[in-house]
C-alpha cells in the first residue's frame, strides 16, 4: 500500500473507533510509538508493547467522542489531528483535547507514530 492509502484507511477506521483494524492491517510488527517527554509510556517498541499501551489507554480514559482530521501526506510521512472528549477515570476529570500525530511508512506499513500535545499541568 502507498502512504496515501494507509493514511486514508487509518483515518476511516479511527473515526469508526476500529483501532484494532489499524493495528492488524497497517502497523509493522516493529512499530515505534512515541509520546511527549514525561508522558506515561513515553516510548514503546513492537506490537506487543503498543497493544499494552492501548489497554492502558482504554483502562485510564473514557472516550466520549473522538474525531480524526483528513491526512496530510508527504512522501513516506503523514499527519492527522485528533480531537477528543475524554474523562480520566482515576480522577474523574473530563476534558477536551487535541493532538497532532505523525506517522512514518516503510514497505507498506506504519513503522513509527509520534504524538504531539500539551502535557497537563501538575
QUIRA-V434257 format. One record per residue. N is the residue number from 1. PSI is psi in radians with two decimals (* if undefined). Layout:
# QUIRA-V434257
N:PSI  N:PSI
This chain:
# QUIRA-V434257
1:2.55  2:2.81  3:-0.77  4:-0.76  5:-0.73  6:-0.80  7:-0.79  8:-0.67  9:-0.76  10:-0.83  11:-0.82  12:-0.86  13:-0.72  14:-0.70  15:-0.34  16:-0.08  17:0.27  18:1.17  19:-0.51  20:-0.70  21:-0.64  22:-0.90  23:-0.76  24:-0.60  25:-0.43  26:-0.40  27:2.47  28:2.58  29:-0.37  30:0.46  31:2.49  32:2.25  33:2.18  34:2.28  35:2.94  36:2.70  37:2.29  38:-0.14  39:2.71  40:2.39  41:0.97  42:-0.74  43:2.23  44:2.68  45:2.36  46:2.69  47:-0.62  48:-0.76  49:-0.68  50:-0.65  51:-0.73  52:-0.68  53:-0.72  54:-0.72  55:-0.78  56:-0.80  57:-0.85  58:-0.60  59:-0.47  60:-0.52  61:2.38  62:2.16  63:2.02  64:-0.65  65:2.71  66:2.42  67:2.41  68:2.33  69:2.95  70:2.59  71:2.67  72:2.12  73:2.37  74:1.87  75:-2.05  76:0.34  77:2.65  78:2.75  79:2.69  80:2.83  81:2.24  82:2.30  83:2.19  84:2.54  85:1.93  86:2.78  87:2.22  88:1.91  89:-0.80  90:-0.64  91:-0.35  92:0.12  93:2.15  94:2.40  95:2.79  96:2.39  97:2.87  98:2.69  99:2.75  100:2.33  101:2.31  102:2.30  103:2.49  104:2.36  105:2.31  106:2.41  107:0.66  108:0.26  109:2.66  110:2.13  111:-0.29  112:2.42  113:2.43  114:2.33  115:2.39  116:2.09  117:2.82  118:2.28  119:2.46  120:2.59  121:2.50  122:*
